[in-house]
Amino acid sequence: MSDRPTALELLEAVEEFLSSEMLATVDDQRMKFRTLVAINALGIARRELAADEPGLGEDEIRELARRIRAGDVPADAHAVLKEHVAAKLRISNPQYLERYE
C-alpha cells in the first residue's frame, strides 16, 4: 500500500509546475533550456513508471542480436524489433512515435 501522493503524482506535479509556472518566468536562455530538459526528464521518468509493458529484456535483446549476427534470423524478428522500438519511444518520445504510426 502506497501513501499519497504517489511517485507518479509527484513527478506529474513537478512537471506541471515547471512547465506552467516556472518556464514563463525564466529569461536566461541557458536556464530556459535546462528547465526544458528537466521537464522532458520528468516526463520520461513518469511514463517509465506508468508503463505496463515490459518489452524485451536485456537478455532477450542480446540473444536476438546474437542470432541475427549468426545468420539465424527469426521469422518475426522485424515485428519484434519494431514493437520493441515502439515501446521505448512510448516512454522516451511519444510524439515522435505518433508521427510515424
Number of C-alpha atoms within 10 A of each C-alpha: 3 6 6 9 10 10 15 17 12 14 21 18 14 15 21 15 13 18 16 11 11 12 16 10 10 13 9 9 9 10 12 16 13 12 18 16 12 16 21 16 15 21 21 19 18 19 19 17 13 12 14 8 9 10 17 16 10 9 9 11 15 12 12 19 15 13 14 13 10 9 9 11 14 11 8 9 14 11 10 16 15 11 14 16 14 19 18 17 16 17 19 18 15 15 11 12 16 11 7 6 6
